[in-house]
Amino acid sequence: MAIRVPRVLQSSRQILRQAKLFSSSSSSSSLDVPKGYLAVYVGERKMKRFVVPISYLNQPSFQNLLRKAEEEFGFDHPMGGLTIPCSEEVFIDLASRLN
């Protein structure tokens, strides 16, 4: 019996694996992300870094943002981590509803 993993979760796992590779070669920025959280970069012009719980990966609204990130960047994110292509205000509003 096989368990089917949704495409978004597979995509997010691939992004997280690549982010780990980039973060291991970077300086202390990866050290300030606690276990169970991930860093995302949000913004349209100037990127701001947010640290969010990995439980967000299961939320449909956050998965929509992941799909947009996949469409825009594929798996090659310019910041070396997960980059979300939306305004900071939209992301903060979404995060506040997920908490």
C-alpha positions in Angstrom: 0.0 0.0 0.0 1.6 3.3 -1.1 1.1 6.6 0.6 0.7 9.5 -1.8 2.4 12.7 -0.8 0.8 15.9 -2.2 3.0 17.6 -4.9 3.3 20.8 -2.8 4.8 18.9 0.1 7.2 17.2 -2.2 8.1 20.6 -3.7 8.6 22.1 -0.3 10.8 19.2 0.8 13.0 19.7 -2.3 13.2 23.5 -1.5 14.1 22.8 2.1 16.8 20.3 1.1 18.4 22.9 -1.2 18.0 25.5 1.5 20.0 23.3 3.9 22.8 23.0 1.3 23.0 26.8 1.0 22.7 27.4 4.7 25.5 25.1 5.6 27.9 27.2 3.4 26.6 30.5 4.8 27.6 32.2 8.0 25.6 32.5 11.2 22.3 33.3 9.5 21.3 29.6 9.5 22.2 29.2 13.2 19.4 31.5 14.4 16.6 29.3 13.1 15.4 27.1 15.8 14.5 23.4 15.3 11.0 23.1 13.9 11.2 26.4 12.0 12.3 27.6 8.6 13.5 31.0 7.3 11.6 32.5 4.4 12.3 35.7 2.4 9.3 37.8 1.6 8.9 41.0 -0.4 8.5 42.5 -3.8 11.5 44.8 -4.0 13.4 44.5 -0.7 13.3 41.1 0.8 12.7 40.7 4.6 13.5 37.4 6.4 10.9 35.7 8.5 11.3 32.6 10.7 8.1 30.6 10.6 7.1 27.2 12.1 7.3 24.2 9.8 3.6 23.5 10.6 2.8 26.3 8.1 3.8 23.8 5.4 0.5 21.9 6.0 -1.7 24.9 5.7 -3.5 25.4 2.4 -3.0 29.1 2.3 0.7 28.8 2.8 0.8 26.0 0.2 -0.7 28.5 -2.3 2.3 30.8 -1.6 4.6 27.9 -2.1 3.0 27.2 -5.5 3.5 30.8 -6.5 7.2 30.6 -5.4 7.6 27.4 -7.5 6.0 29.1 -10.5 8.2 32.2 -10.2 11.5 30.8 -9.1 11.3 27.0 -9.6 13.8 25.6 -7.2 16.5 28.2 -7.8 15.7 30.9 -5.2 17.8 34.1 -5.5 18.2 34.5 -1.7 19.6 31.0 -1.3 16.5 30.1 0.9 12.8 29.9 0.3 11.7 33.2 -1.4 8.0 34.0 -1.3 6.8 36.3 -4.0 4.2 38.5 -2.2 4.2 41.7 -0.3 5.3 41.8 3.3 1.8 43.0 4.3 0.1 40.0 2.7 2.5 37.6 4.3 2.1 39.1 7.7 -1.7 39.0 7.4 -1.5 35.3 6.3 0.9 34.4 9.2 -1.3 36.1 11.7 -4.3 34.0 10.6 -2.3 30.8 10.8 -1.2 31.5 14.4 
